[in-house]
Amino acid sequence: MATVGRLDSAIGYSELRAGTKLSGAHQLAIDSTVPSVDTIGSGMYPYREIEYAYGRPPADSPASSCLGHLSRGNGQDVIRTHGHLPCATPKGPRICGED
């Protein structure tokens, strides 16, 4: 994204938070709507990327502990704090395509 910010007419994409404060880079409004956690969460901003975890790690593994933390409670707050929309919320399944 730093290279995109330096080059005229360059196009790139990044996570919402990573692309918000780069010198020379601009966020793309779609139908006059700029990307934000709120506009993505409401479905107003249609371009989004979803992170998936595939498989089921053993229950006593670090991967299982990490996924459990991210999918409930305090982990949801961590995700929001870093400018992301967690799928494990009332709005999340609709936005994340889990209808």
PAZAPA-4460 file (N, C-alpha, C; in steps of 0.05 Angstrom, whole numbers, plus 32768, in hexadecimal, padded with zeros to 4 digits):
% residues 99
    n_x    n_y    n_z   ca_x   ca_y   ca_z    c_x    c_y    c_z   seq   type   mol
   8010   7FE8   8000   8000   8000   8000   8011   8019   8000     1      M     A
   8029   8018   800C   803A   802F   800C   8042   8035   7FEF     2      A     A
   8047   8021   7FDF   804E   8025   7FC3   8037   8030   7FB4     3      T     A
   801F   8027   7FB9   8007   8032   7FAC   8004   8050   7FB3     4      V     A
   800A   8057   7FCB   8008   8073   7FD3   801D   8085   7FC5     5      G     A
   8033   8079   7FBD   8048   8089   7FB0   8044   808B   7F92     6      R     A
   8037   8078   7F85   8035   8077   7F68   801A   8083   7F5E     7      L     A
   801C   8096   7F4C   8004   80A1   7F3F   7FF5   808B   7F31     8      D     A
   7FDB   808B   7F34   7FC9   8079   7F26   7FCB   805C   7F2F     9      S     A
   7FDA   8056   7F44   7FDC   803A   7F4E   7FC2   8033   7F5D    10      A     A
   7FBB   8019   7F5C   7FA3   800F   7F6A   7FAC   7FF7   7F7A    11      I     A
   7FA2   7FF6   7F92   7FA8   7FDF   7FA4   7F91   7FDC   7FB8    12      G     A
   7F93   7FC7   7FC8   7F7F   7FC4   7FDD   7F8D   7FB9   7FF6    13      Y     A
   7F80   7FBF   800C   7F8C   7FB6   8026   7F75   7FB3   803A    14      S     A
   7F7C   7FA9   8051   7F68   7FA9   8067   7F60   7FC6   806C    15      E     A
   7F49   7FCA   8076   7F3E   7FE5   807A   7F51   7FF6   808B    16      L     A
   7F5A   7FEC   80A1   7F6C   7FFB   80B3   7F87   8001   80A7    17      R     A
   7F92   7FEE   8097   7FAC   7FF2   808B   7FAC   8007   8076    18      A     A
   7F95   800D   8069   7F95   8020   8054   7F8A   803B   805B    19      G     A
   7F85   8041   8074   7F78   805A   807B   7F8B   8071   8080    20      T     A
   7FA4   806C   8086   7FB6   8082   808D   7FCF   8083   807C    21      K     A
   7FCE   807A   8064   7FE5   807A   8053   7FE7   8094   8043    22      L     A
   7FFD   80A1   8043   8001   80B9   8034   7FFE   80B3   8016    23      S     A
   7FEE   80C2   8009   7FEA   80BF   7FEC   7FD6   80AB   7FE4    24      G     A
   7FCD   8099   7FF6   7FB9   8085   7FF0   7F9D   8090   7FF7    25      A     A
   7F8A   8088   7FE8   7F6E   8091   7FED   7F5B   8079   7FED    26      H     A
   7F48   807A   7FFF   7F34   8065   8000   7F20   806A   7FE9    27      Q     A
   7F15   8054   7FDE   7F02   8056   7FC8   7EE6   8055   7FD3    28      L     A
   7ED7   806A   7FCD   7EBB   806B   7FD3   7EAB   805C   7FBD    29      A     A
   7E99   804B   7FC5   7E87   803D   7FB2   7E6B   8048   7FB6    30      I     A
   7E5F   8052   7FA1   7E44   805F   7FA3   7E44   8073   7FBA    31      D     A
   7E59   8084   7FBB   7E5C   8099   7FCE   7E60   8090   7FEB    32      S     A
   7E65   8076   7FEF   7E68   806B   800A   7E86   8064   800E    33      T     A
   7E92   806F   8023   7EAE   8069   8028   7EAF   8050   803A    34      V     A
   7EC5   8041   8039   7EC7   8029   8049   7ECC   8030   8067    35      P     A
   7EBE   8022   8078   7EC2   8024   8095   7EB6   800B   80A1    36      S     A
   7EBC   8006   80BA   7EB0   7FEE   80C8   7E92   7FF1   80C7    37      V     A
   7E87   8009   80CB   7E6A   800D   80CB   7E5E   8008   80B0    38      D     A
   7E6A   8014   809A   7E5D   8011   8080   7E61   7FF4   8075    39      T     A
   7E76   7FE7   807C   7E7A   7FCB   8075   7E66   7FBA   8085    40      I     A
   7E64   7FBF   809F   7E52   7FB0   80B0   7E35   7FB3   80A9    41      G     A
   7E2D   7FCA   809F   7E11   7FCE   8097   7E0B   7FC4   807B    42      S     A
   7E20   7FBD   806C   7E1C   7FB4   8051   7E1C   7FCB   803C    43      G     A
   7E1F   7FE4   8046   7E1F   7FFB   8033   7E38   7FFB   8021    44      M     A
   7E4F   7FF2   802C   7E67   7FF1   801C   7E6B   7FD4   8013    45      Y     A
   7E68   7FCE   7FFA   7E66   7FB3   7FF0   7E80   7FA3   7FEE    46      P     A
   7E97   7FB0   7FEE   7EB0   7FA2   7FEA   7EBD   7F9B   8004    47      Y     A
   7EC1   7F82   8009   7ECD   7F79   8022   7EDA   7F5E   801E    48      R     A
   7EEC   7F58   8030   7EFA   7F3E   802F   7EF4   7F30   8049    49      E     A
   7EF1   7F16   8047   7EEA   7F06   805F   7F02   7EF3   8064    50      I     A
   7F0A   7EF1   807D   7F1F   7EDE   8085   7F11   7EC4   808E    51      E     A
   7F1B   7EAE   8086   7F10   7E94   808D   7F25   7E83   809B    52      Y     A
   7F1B   7E72   80AD   7F2C   7E5E   80BA   7F20   7E43   80B2    53      A     A
   7F2F   7E33   80A4   7F25   7E19   809A   7F2E   7E02   80AC    54      Y     A
   7F1D   7DEF   80AF   7F24   7DD7   80BE   7F1D   7DDC   80DC    55      G     A
   7F22   7DC7   80EB   7F1D   7DC8   8108   7F36   7DBE   8116    56      R     A
   7F45   7DD1   8121   7F5E   7DC8   812F   7F57   7DB8   8148    57      P     A
   7F69   7DA8   8152   7F65   7D99   816B   7F5D   7DAC   8181    58      P     A
   7F4A   7DA4   8192   7F3F   7DB5   81A7   7F54   7DC0   81BA    59      A     A
   7F6A   7DB2   81BE   7F7E   7DBA   81D1   7F96   7DC9   81C3    60      D     A
   7F92   7DD1   81AA   7FA8   7DDE   819B   7FA8   7DFC   819E    61      S     A
   7FBE   7E09   819A   7FBF   7E26   819A   7FAD   7E33   8185    62      P     A
   7FAB   7E26   816E   7F99   7E30   8158   7F7C   7E30   8161    63      A     A
   7F74   7E1B   816F   7F58   7E1A   8179   7F53   7E2F   818E    64      S     A
   7F66   7E34   81A0   7F64   7E49   81B4   7F61   7E64   81A7    65      S     A
   7F72   7E69   8192   7F72   7E83   8184   7F57   7E87   8176    66      C     A
   7F4D   7E73   8168   7F33   7E76   815A   7F1D   7E7A   816E    67      L     A
   7F1D   7E6C   8184   7F09   7E6F   8198   7F09   7E8C   81A4    68      G     A
   7F21   7E96   81A8   7F23   7EB2   81B3   7F18   7EC6   819F    69      H     A
   7F1E   7EC2   8185   7F15   7ED6   8171   7EF8   7ED4   816B    70      L     A
   7EEB   7EBD   8171   7ECF   7EBA   8169   7EBB   7EC1   817F    71      S     A
   7EC5   7EC9   8197   7EB2   7ED0   81AC   7EBF   7EE2   81C1    72      R     A
   7EAE   7EF0   81D0   7EB7   7F00   81E6   7ECB   7F16   81DF    73      G     A
   7EE1   7F16   81EF   7EF6   7F2A   81ED   7F02   7F2B   81D2    74      N     A
   7F04   7F14   81C4   7F10   7F14   81AA   7F01   7F25   8196    75      G     A
   7EE6   7F26   8199   7ED6   7F37   8187   7EDE   7F55   818B    76      Q     A
   7EE3   7F5D   81A4   7EEB   7F78   81A9   7F07   7F7E   819D    77      D     A
   7F19   7F6B   819E   7F33   7F6E   8191   7F30   7F72   8173    78      V     A
   7F1F   7F62   8167   7F1B   7F65   814A   7F10   7F81   8143    79      I     A
   7EFC   7F8A   8152   7EF1   7FA5   814E   7F05   7FBB   8153    80      R     A
   7F15   7FB8   8168   7F29   7FCC   816F   7F3D   7FD1   8158    81      T     A
   7F42   7FBC   8149   7F55   7FBE   8132   7F47   7FC4   8118    82      H     A
   7F2E   7FCE   811A   7F20   7FD7   8102   7F15   7FC3   80F0    83      G     A
   7F0D   7FAC   80FB   7F01   7F96   80EB   7EE5   7F90   80F5    84      H     A
   7ED6   7F83   80E4   7EBB   7F7B   80EB   7EBB   7F5D   80F0    85      L     A
   7EB6   7F54   8109   7EB6   7F37   810E   7E9D   7F2A   8103    86      P     A
   7EA1   7F12   80F8   7E8A   7F03   80ED   7E78   7EF8   8103    87      C     A
   7E82   7EF4   811A   7E73   7EE8   8130   7E63   7EFE   8140    88      A     A
   7E54   7F0E   8131   7E42   7F22   813D   7E27   7F1F   8130    89      T     A
   7E12   7F2C   813B   7DF8   7F2A   812D   7DF9   7F32   8110    90      P     A
   7E08   7F47   8109   7E0A   7F4F   80ED   7E1E   7F3E   80DD    91      K     A
   7E31   7F33   80EB   7E47   7F25   80DE   7E3F   7F0F   80CB    92      G     A
   7E2E   7EFD   80D2   7E28   7EE7   80BF   7E1C   7EF1   80A5    93      P     A
   7E0C   7F06   80A6   7E00   7F12   808D   7E17   7F1E   807C    94      R     A
   7E28   7F2E   8089   7E3E   7F3B   807A   7E53   7F26   8071    95      I     A
   7E58   7F12   8082   7E6C   7EFE   807B   7E62   7EE8   806A    96      C     A
   7E49   7EE9   8061   7E3F   7ED5   804F   7E38   7EBB   805C    97      G     A
   7E2F   7EBB   8075   7E29   7EA3   8083   7E0B   7EA1   8088    98      E     A
   7DFA   7EAD   8076   7DDD   7EAC   807A   7DD3   7E90   807B    99      D     A
***
